[in-house]
Amino acid sequence: MFRDKNLHDDLIRQTFGLKDKKGWKMADARQAVINDSAWEEKIHQILYRPFDARSIFNHEQVIERSRSEVMAI
């Protein structure tokens, strides 16, 4: 949804419960994801809980506090 230029920011905000904050703006994050040619490489499977595998989009512009030094994937 972040990469779909035809979708309005408000629809994405409502779908995911997102709000612009002091250090994060939806429009800027979307543009960074659209411009990232390697965006698919940032989708990873994680073990959220035992036997509960989920996908995460680990993009530095989308995750508020990515903690990349701790969460090495």
Secondary structure, 3 states (H helix, E strand, C coil): CCCCCCCCHHHHHHHHCCCCECCECHHHHHHHHHHCCCHHHHEEEEEEECCEEEEEECCCCCCCCCCCCCCCC
